[in-house]
Amino acid sequence: MNKMKCNDFSLKVFVEDTDFQGFVYHANYLKYLERAR
């Protein structure tokens, strides 16, 4: 039986990565995924 691998990655989100409502801009997720790789 295969088990899923799980990784934890902590990242500080800066204000310049968010929109005016405080949500992370969707294109920045690619940057975060690259850092976690």
mmCIF entry with sequence, helices, sheets and N, C-alpha, C, O atoms, coordinates in Angstrom:
data_MODEL
# 
_entry.id   MODEL 
# 
_entity.id                         1 
_entity.type                       polymer 
_entity.pdbx_number_of_molecules   1 
# 
_entity_poly.entity_id                      1 
_entity_poly.type                           'polypeptide(L)' 
_entity_poly.nstd_linkage                   no 
_entity_poly.nstd_monomer                   no 
_entity_poly.pdbx_seq_one_letter_code       MNKMKCNDFSLKVFVEDTDFQGFVYHANYLKYLERAR 
_entity_poly.pdbx_seq_one_letter_code_can   MNKMKCNDFSLKVFVEDTDFQGFVYHANYLKYLERAR 
_entity_poly.pdbx_strand_id                 A 
# 
loop_
_entity_poly_seq.entity_id 
_entity_poly_seq.num 
_entity_poly_seq.mon_id 
_entity_poly_seq.hetero 
1 1  MET n 
1 2  ASN n 
1 3  LYS n 
1 4  MET n 
1 5  LYS n 
1 6  CYS n 
1 7  ASN n 
1 8  ASP n 
1 9  PHE n 
1 10 SER n 
1 11 LEU n 
1 12 LYS n 
1 13 VAL n 
1 14 PHE n 
1 15 VAL n 
1 16 GLU n 
1 17 ASP n 
1 18 THR n 
1 19 ASP n 
1 20 PHE n 
1 21 GLN n 
1 22 GLY n 
1 23 PHE n 
1 24 VAL n 
1 25 TYR n 
1 26 HIS n 
1 27 ALA n 
1 28 ASN n 
1 29 TYR n 
1 30 LEU n 
1 31 LYS n 
1 32 TYR n 
1 33 LEU n 
1 34 GLU n 
1 35 ARG n 
1 36 ALA n 
1 37 ARG n 
# 
_struct_asym.id          A 
_struct_asym.entity_id   1 
# 
loop_
_struct_conf.conf_type_id 
_struct_conf.id 
_struct_conf.pdbx_PDB_helix_id 
_struct_conf.beg_label_comp_id 
_struct_conf.beg_label_asym_id 
_struct_conf.beg_label_seq_id 
_struct_conf.pdbx_beg_PDB_ins_code 
_struct_conf.end_label_comp_id 
_struct_conf.end_label_asym_id 
_struct_conf.end_label_seq_id 
_struct_conf.pdbx_end_PDB_ins_code 
_struct_conf.beg_auth_comp_id 
_struct_conf.beg_auth_asym_id 
_struct_conf.beg_auth_seq_id 
_struct_conf.end_auth_comp_id 
_struct_conf.end_auth_asym_id 
_struct_conf.end_auth_seq_id 
_struct_conf.pdbx_PDB_helix_class 
_struct_conf.details 
_struct_conf.pdbx_PDB_helix_length 
HELX_P HELX_P1 AA1 VAL A 15 ? ASP A 17 ? VAL A 15 ASP A 17 5 ? 3 
HELX_P HELX_P2 AA2 ASN A 28 ? ALA A 36 ? ASN A 28 ALA A 36 1 ? 9 
# 
_struct_conf_type.id          HELX_P 
_struct_conf_type.criteria    ? 
_struct_conf_type.reference   ? 
# 
loop_
_atom_site.group_PDB 
_atom_site.id 
_atom_site.type_symbol 
_atom_site.label_atom_id 
_atom_site.label_alt_id 
_atom_site.label_comp_id 
_atom_site.label_asym_id 
_atom_site.label_entity_id 
_atom_site.label_seq_id 
_atom_site.pdbx_PDB_ins_code 
_atom_site.Cartn_x 
_atom_site.Cartn_y 
_atom_site.Cartn_z 
_atom_site.occupancy 
_atom_site.B_iso_or_equiv 
_atom_site.pdbx_formal_charge 
_atom_site.auth_seq_id 
_atom_site.auth_comp_id 
_atom_site.auth_asym_id 
_atom_site.auth_atom_id 
_atom_site.pdbx_PDB_model_num 
ATOM 1   N N  . MET A 1 1  ? 0.840  -1.184 0.000  1.00 0.00 ? 1  MET A N  1 
ATOM 2   C CA . MET A 1 1  ? 0.000  0.000  0.000  1.00 0.00 ? 1  MET A CA 1 
ATOM 3   C C  . MET A 1 1  ? 0.884  1.245  0.000  1.00 0.00 ? 1  MET A C  1 
ATOM 4   O O  . MET A 1 1  ? 1.799  1.361  0.815  1.00 0.00 ? 1  MET A O  1 
ATOM 5   N N  . ASN A 1 2  ? 0.613  2.162  -0.902 1.00 0.00 ? 2  ASN A N  1 
ATOM 6   C CA . ASN A 1 2  ? 1.390  3.397  -1.001 1.00 0.00 ? 2  ASN A CA 1 
ATOM 7   C C  . ASN A 1 2  ? 0.853  4.438  -0.032 1.00 0.00 ? 2  ASN A C  1 
ATOM 8   O O  . ASN A 1 2  ? -0.357 4.626  0.091  1.00 0.00 ? 2  ASN A O  1 
ATOM 9   N N  . LYS A 1 3  ? 1.743  5.093  0.633  1.00 0.00 ? 3  LYS A N  1 
ATOM 10  C CA . LYS A 1 3  ? 1.364  6.185  1.523  1.00 0.00 ? 3  LYS A CA 1 
ATOM 11  C C  . LYS A 1 3  ? 1.737  7.503  0.872  1.00 0.00 ? 3  LYS A C  1 
ATOM 12  O O  . LYS A 1 3  ? 2.751  7.604  0.182  1.00 0.00 ? 3  LYS A O  1 
ATOM 13  N N  . MET A 1 4  ? 0.914  8.506  1.096  1.00 0.00 ? 4  MET A N  1 
ATOM 14  C CA . MET A 1 4  ? 1.222  9.831  0.571  1.00 0.00 ? 4  MET A CA 1 
ATOM 15  C C  . MET A 1 4  ? 2.359  10.441 1.366  1.00 0.00 ? 4  MET A C  1 
ATOM 16  O O  . MET A 1 4  ? 2.438  10.289 2.585  1.00 0.00 ? 4  MET A O  1 
ATOM 17  N N  . LYS A 1 5  ? 3.228  11.125 0.664  1.00 0.00 ? 5  LYS A N  1 
ATOM 18  C CA . LYS A 1 5  ? 4.303  11.851 1.331  1.00 0.00 ? 5  LYS A CA 1 
ATOM 19  C C  . LYS A 1 5  ? 3.793  13.232 1.710  1.00 0.00 ? 5  LYS A C  1 
ATOM 20  O O  . LYS A 1 5  ? 3.039  13.860 0.968  1.00 0.00 ? 5  LYS A O  1 
ATOM 21  N N  . CYS A 1 6  ? 4.212  13.680 2.855  1.00 0.00 ? 6  CYS A N  1 
ATOM 22  C CA . CYS A 1 6  ? 3.780  14.983 3.341  1.00 0.00 ? 6  CYS A CA 1 
ATOM 23  C C  . CYS A 1 6  ? 5.006  15.811 3.701  1.00 0.00 ? 6  CYS A C  1 
ATOM 24  O O  . CYS A 1 6  ? 5.909  15.331 4.387  1.00 0.00 ? 6  CYS A O  1 
ATOM 25  N N  . ASN A 1 7  ? 5.034  17.041 3.242  1.00 0.00 ? 7  ASN A N  1 
ATOM 26  C CA . ASN A 1 7  ? 6.121  17.963 3.559  1.00 0.00 ? 7  ASN A CA 1 
ATOM 27  C C  . ASN A 1 7  ? 5.535  19.229 4.164  1.00 0.00 ? 7  ASN A C  1 
ATOM 28  O O  . ASN A 1 7  ? 4.480  19.706 3.746  1.00 0.00 ? 7  ASN A O  1 
ATOM 29  N N  . ASP A 1 8  ? 6.233  19.760 5.150  1.00 0.00 ? 8  ASP A N  1 
ATOM 30  C CA . ASP A 1 8  ? 5.858  21.039 5.746  1.00 0.00 ? 8  ASP A CA 1 
ATOM 31  C C  . ASP A 1 8  ? 6.895  22.080 5.357  1.00 0.00 ? 8  ASP A C  1 
ATOM 32  O O  . ASP A 1 8  ? 8.097  21.815 5.366  1.00 0.00 ? 8  ASP A O  1 
ATOM 33  N N  . PHE A 1 9  ? 6.410  23.269 5.014  1.00 0.00 ? 9  PHE A N  1 
ATOM 34  C CA . PHE A 1 9  ? 7.298  24.354 4.620  1.00 0.00 ? 9  PHE A CA 1 
ATOM 35  C C  . PHE A 1 9  ? 6.731  25.649 5.177  1.00 0.00 ? 9  PHE A C  1 
ATOM 36  O O  . PHE A 1 9  ? 5.630  26.058 4.808  1.00 0.00 ? 9  PHE A O  1 
ATOM 37  N N  . SER A 1 10 ? 7.467  26.286 6.049  1.00 0.00 ? 10 SER A N  1 
ATOM 38  C CA . SER A 1 10 ? 7.028  27.561 6.628  1.00 0.00 ? 10 SER A CA 1 
ATOM 39  C C  . SER A 1 10 ? 7.543  28.711 5.775  1.00 0.00 ? 10 SER A C  1 
ATOM 40  O O  . SER A 1 10 ? 8.686  28.703 5.319  1.00 0.00 ? 10 SER A O  1 
ATOM 41  N N  . LEU A 1 11 ? 6.693  29.682 5.572  1.00 0.00 ? 11 LEU A N  1 
ATOM 42  C CA . LEU A 1 11 ? 7.050  30.808 4.719  1.00 0.00 ? 11 LEU A CA 1 
ATOM 43  C C  . LEU A 1 11 ? 6.399  32.064 5.270  1.00 0.00 ? 11 LEU A C  1 
ATOM 44  O O  . LEU A 1 11 ? 5.223  32.060 5.635  1.00 0.00 ? 11 LEU A O  1 
ATOM 45  N N  . LYS A 1 12 ? 7.161  33.120 5.325  1.00 0.00 ? 12 LYS A N  1 
ATOM 46  C CA . LYS A 1 12 ? 6.621  34.406 5.758  1.00 0.00 ? 12 LYS A CA 1 
ATOM 47  C C  . LYS A 1 12 ? 6.106  35.141 4.523  1.00 0.00 ? 12 LYS A C  1 
ATOM 48  O O  . LYS A 1 12 ? 6.855  35.377 3.575  1.00 0.00 ? 12 LYS A O  1 
ATOM 49  N N  . VAL A 1 13 ? 4.837  35.495 4.541  1.00 0.00 ? 13 VAL A N  1 
ATOM 50  C CA . VAL A 1 13 ? 4.222  36.215 3.427  1.00 0.00 ? 13 VAL A CA 1 
ATOM 51  C C  . VAL A 1 13 ? 4.365  37.703 3.693  1.00 0.00 ? 13 VAL A C  1 
ATOM 52  O O  . VAL A 1 13 ? 3.950  38.200 4.740  1.00 0.00 ? 13 VAL A O  1 
ATOM 53  N N  . PHE A 1 14 ? 4.951  38.405 2.744  1.00 0.00 ? 14 PHE A N  1 
ATOM 54  C CA . PHE A 1 14 ? 5.170  39.834 2.881  1.00 0.00 ? 14 PHE A CA 1 
ATOM 55  C C  . PHE A 1 14 ? 4.002  40.622 2.286  1.00 0.00 ? 14 PHE A C  1 
ATOM 56  O O  . PHE A 1 14 ? 3.239  40.108 1.468  1.00 0.00 ? 14 PHE A O  1 
ATOM 57  N N  . VAL A 1 15 ? 3.882  41.856 2.706  1.00 0.00 ? 15 VAL A N  1 
ATOM 58  C CA . VAL A 1 15 ? 2.776  42.710 2.263  1.00 0.00 ? 15 VAL A CA 1 
ATOM 59  C C  . VAL A 1 15 ? 2.785  42.874 0.748  1.00 0.00 ? 15 VAL A C  1 
ATOM 60  O O  . VAL A 1 15 ? 1.717  42.917 0.138  1.00 0.00 ? 15 VAL A O  1 
ATOM 61  N N  . GLU A 1 16 ? 3.937  42.966 0.131  1.00 0.00 ? 16 GLU A N  1 
ATOM 62  C CA . GLU A 1 16 ? 3.980  43.169 -1.322 1.00 0.00 ? 16 GLU A CA 1 
ATOM 63  C C  . GLU A 1 16 ? 3.501  41.953 -2.106 1.00 0.00 ? 16 GLU A C  1 
ATOM 64  O O  . GLU A 1 16 ? 3.300  42.045 -3.317 1.00 0.00 ? 16 GLU A O  1 
ATOM 65  N N  . ASP A 1 17 ? 3.314  40.808 -1.434 1.00 0.00 ? 17 ASP A N  1 
ATOM 66  C CA . ASP A 1 17 ? 2.806  39.602 -2.089 1.00 0.00 ? 17 ASP A CA 1 
ATOM 67  C C  . ASP A 1 17 ? 1.288  39.485 -1.995 1.00 0.00 ? 17 ASP A C  1 
ATOM 68  O O  . ASP A 1 17 ? 0.718  38.508 -2.481 1.00 0.00 ? 17 ASP A O  1 
ATOM 69  N N  . THR A 1 18 ? 0.627  40.458 -1.380 1.00 0.00 ? 18 THR A N  1 
ATOM 70  C CA . THR A 1 18 ? -0.821 40.391 -1.191 1.00 0.00 ? 18 THR A CA 1 
ATOM 71  C C  . THR A 1 18 ? -1.525 41.486 -1.987 1.00 0.00 ? 18 THR A C  1 
ATOM 72  O O  . THR A 1 18 ? -0.910 42.450 -2.443 1.00 0.00 ? 18 THR A O  1 
ATOM 73  N N  . ASP A 1 19 ? -2.839 41.303 -2.137 1.00 0.00 ? 19 ASP A N  1 
ATOM 74  C CA . ASP A 1 19 ? -3.632 42.339 -2.784 1.00 0.00 ? 19 ASP A CA 1 
ATOM 75  C C  . ASP A 1 19 ? -4.190 43.288 -1.719 1.00 0.00 ? 19 ASP A C  1 
ATOM 76  O O  . ASP A 1 19 ? -3.817 43.194 -0.550 1.00 0.00 ? 19 ASP A O  1 
ATOM 77  N N  . PHE A 1 20 ? -5.066 44.185 -2.112 1.00 0.00 ? 20 PHE A N  1 
ATOM 78  C CA . PHE A 1 20 ? -5.548 45.201 -1.172 1.00 0.00 ? 20 PHE A CA 1 
ATOM 79  C C  . PHE A 1 20 ? -6.422 44.625 -0.059 1.00 0.00 ? 20 PHE A C  1 
ATOM 80  O O  . PHE A 1 20 ? -6.642 45.289 0.955  1.00 0.00 ? 20 PHE A O  1 
ATOM 81  N N  . GLN A 1 21 ? -6.926 43.394 -0.234 1.00 0.00 ? 21 GLN A N  1 
ATOM 82  C CA . GLN A 1 21 ? -7.739 42.761 0.804  1.00 0.00 ? 21 GLN A CA 1 
ATOM 83  C C  . GLN A 1 21 ? -6.914 41.875 1.732  1.00 0.00 ? 21 GLN A C  1 
ATOM 84  O O  . GLN A 1 21 ? -7.443 41.315 2.693  1.00 0.00 ? 21 GLN A O  1 
ATOM 85  N N  . GLY A 1 22 ? -5.629 41.748 1.449  1.00 0.00 ? 22 GLY A N  1 
ATOM 86  C CA . GLY A 1 22 ? -4.768 40.943 2.298  1.00 0.00 ? 22 GLY A CA 1 
ATOM 87  C C  . GLY A 1 22 ? -4.617 39.506 1.864  1.00 0.00 ? 22 GLY A C  1 
ATOM 88  O O  . GLY A 1 22 ? -4.004 38.710 2.576  1.00 0.00 ? 22 GLY A O  1 
ATOM 89  N N  . PHE A 1 23 ? -5.164 39.148 0.701  1.00 0.00 ? 23 PHE A N  1 
ATOM 90  C CA . PHE A 1 23 ? -5.026 37.797 0.175  1.00 0.00 ? 23 PHE A CA 1 
ATOM 91  C C  . PHE A 1 23 ? -3.768 37.703 -0.675 1.00 0.00 ? 23 PHE A C  1 
ATOM 92  O O  . PHE A 1 23 ? -3.382 38.667 -1.336 1.00 0.00 ? 23 PHE A O  1 
ATOM 93  N N  . VAL A 1 24 ? -3.137 36.549 -0.656 1.00 0.00 ? 24 VAL A N  1 
ATOM 94  C CA . VAL A 1 24 ? -1.938 36.348 -1.470 1.00 0.00 ? 24 VAL A CA 1 
ATOM 95  C C  . VAL A 1 24 ? -2.345 36.345 -2.935 1.00 0.00 ? 24 VAL A C  1 
ATOM 96  O O  . VAL A 1 24 ? -3.269 35.634 -3.332 1.00 0.00 ? 24 VAL A O  1 
ATOM 97  N N  . TYR A 1 25 ? -1.651 37.143 -3.734 1.00 0.00 ? 25 TYR A N  1 
ATOM 98  C CA . TYR A 1 25 ? -1.907 37.201 -5.174 1.00 0.00 ? 25 TYR A CA 1 
ATOM 99  C C  . TYR A 1 25 ? -1.621 35.835 -5.783 1.00 0.00 ? 25 TYR A C  1 
ATOM 100 O O  . TYR A 1 25 ? -0.597 35.228 -5.471 1.00 0.00 ? 25 TYR A O  1 
ATOM 101 N N  . HIS A 1 26 ? -2.513 35.334 -6.654 1.00 0.00 ? 26 HIS A N  1 
ATOM 102 C CA . HIS A 1 26 ? -2.441 33.952 -7.138 1.00 0.00 ? 26 HIS A CA 1 
ATOM 103 C C  . HIS A 1 26 ? -1.136 33.616 -7.858 1.00 0.00 ? 26 HIS A C  1 
ATOM 104 O O  . HIS A 1 26 ? -0.686 32.473 -7.780 1.00 0.00 ? 26 HIS A O  1 
ATOM 105 N N  . ALA A 1 27 ? -0.521 34.550 -8.544 1.00 0.00 ? 27 ALA A N  1 
ATOM 106 C CA . ALA A 1 27 ? 0.726  34.263 -9.260 1.00 0.00 ? 27 ALA A CA 1 
ATOM 107 C C  . ALA A 1 27 ? 1.889  34.021 -8.304 1.00 0.00 ? 27 ALA A C  1 
ATOM 108 O O  . ALA A 1 27 ? 2.873  33.390 -8.690 1.00 0.00 ? 27 ALA A O  1 
ATOM 109 N N  . ASN A 1 28 ? 1.801  34.499 -7.085 1.00 0.00 ? 28 ASN A N  1 
ATOM 110 C CA . ASN A 1 28 ? 2.875  34.291 -6.113 1.00 0.00 ? 28 ASN A CA 1 
ATOM 111 C C  . ASN A 1 28 ? 2.940  32.858 -5.615 1.00 0.00 ? 28 ASN A C  1 
ATOM 112 O O  . ASN A 1 28 ? 3.965  32.444 -5.075 1.00 0.00 ? 28 ASN A O  1 
ATOM 113 N N  . TYR A 1 29 ? 1.867  32.089 -5.784 1.00 0.00 ? 29 TYR A N  1 
ATOM 114 C CA . TYR A 1 29 ? 1.909  30.690 -5.364 1.00 0.00 ? 29 TYR A CA 1 
ATOM 115 C C  . TYR A 1 29 ? 2.990  29.926 -6.123 1.00 0.00 ? 29 TYR A C  1 
ATOM 116 O O  . TYR A 1 29 ? 3.612  29.023 -5.564 1.00 0.00 ? 29 TYR A O  1 
ATOM 117 N N  . LEU A 1 30 ? 3.218  30.271 -7.369 1.00 0.00 ? 30 LEU A N  1 
ATOM 118 C CA . LEU A 1 30 ? 4.280  29.612 -8.145 1.00 0.00 ? 30 LEU A CA 1 
ATOM 119 C C  . LEU A 1 30 ? 5.645  29.880 -7.528 1.00 0.00 ? 30 LEU A C  1 
ATOM 120 O O  . LEU A 1 30 ? 6.496  28.993 -7.478 1.00 0.00 ? 30 LEU A O  1 
ATOM 121 N N  . LYS A 1 31 ? 5.847  31.088 -7.066 1.00 0.00 ? 31 LYS A N  1 
ATOM 122 C CA . LYS A 1 31 ? 7.102  31.445 -6.401 1.00 0.00 ? 31 LYS A CA 1 
ATOM 123 C C  . LYS A 1 31 ? 7.275  30.642 -5.115 1.00 0.00 ? 31 LYS A C  1 
ATOM 124 O O  . LYS A 1 31 ? 8.371  30.172 -4.812 1.00 0.00 ? 31 LYS A O  1 
ATOM 125 N N  . TYR A 1 32 ? 6.192  30.490 -4.364 1.00 0.00 ? 32 TYR A N  1 
ATOM 126 C CA . TYR A 1 32 ? 6.259  29.735 -3.108 1.00 0.00 ? 32 TYR A CA 1 
ATOM 127 C C  . TYR A 1 32 ? 6.495  28.254 -3.364 1.00 0.00 ? 32 TYR A C  1 
ATOM 128 O O  . TYR A 1 32 ? 7.245  27.611 -2.628 1.00 0.00 ? 32 TYR A O  1 
ATOM 129 N N  . LEU A 1 33 ? 5.869  27.708 -4.392 1.00 0.00 ? 33 LEU A N  1 
ATOM 130 C CA . LEU A 1 33 ? 6.091  26.297 -4.724 1.00 0.00 ? 33 LEU A CA 1 
ATOM 131 C C  . LEU A 1 33 ? 7.537  26.049 -5.131 1.00 0.00 ? 33 LEU A C  1 
ATOM 132 O O  . LEU A 1 33 ? 8.112  25.016 -4.786 1.00 0.00 ? 33 LEU A O  1 
ATOM 133 N N  . GLU A 1 34 ? 8.122  26.980 -5.854 1.00 0.00 ? 34 GLU A N  1 
ATOM 134 C CA . GLU A 1 34 ? 9.524  26.837 -6.253 1.00 0.00 ? 34 GLU A CA 1 
ATOM 135 C C  . GLU A 1 34 ? 10.439 26.880 -5.036 1.00 0.00 ? 34 GLU A C  1 
ATOM 136 O O  . GLU A 1 34 ? 11.407 26.123 -4.972 1.00 0.00 ? 34 GLU A O  1 
ATOM 137 N N  . ARG A 1 35 ? 10.158 27.741 -4.078 1.00 0.00 ? 35 ARG A N  1 
ATOM 138 C CA . ARG A 1 35 ? 10.977 27.810 -2.863 1.00 0.00 ? 35 ARG A CA 1 
ATOM 139 C C  . ARG A 1 35 ? 10.867 26.530 -2.047 1.00 0.00 ? 35 ARG A C  1 
ATOM 140 O O  . ARG A 1 35 ? 11.849 26.087 -1.451 1.00 0.00 ? 35 ARG A O  1 
ATOM 141 N N  . ALA A 1 36 ? 9.684  25.934 -2.017 1.00 0.00 ? 36 ALA A N  1 
ATOM 142 C CA . ALA A 1 36 ? 9.470  24.723 -1.222 1.00 0.00 ? 36 ALA A CA 1 
ATOM 143 C C  . ALA A 1 36 ? 10.077 23.492 -1.876 1.00 0.00 ? 36 ALA A C  1 
ATOM 144 O O  . ALA A 1 36 ? 10.316 22.488 -1.204 1.00 0.00 ? 36 ALA A O  1 
ATOM 145 N N  . ARG A 1 37 ? 10.326 23.557 -3.158 1.00 0.00 ? 37 ARG A N  1 
ATOM 146 C CA . ARG A 1 37 ? 10.867 22.413 -3.887 1.00 0.00 ? 37 ARG A CA 1 
ATOM 147 C C  . ARG A 1 37 ? 12.241 22.169 -3.454 1.00 0.00 ? 37 ARG A C  1 
ATOM 148 O O  . ARG A 1 37 ? 12.888 21.245 -3.945 1.00 0.00 ? 37 ARG A O  1 
# 
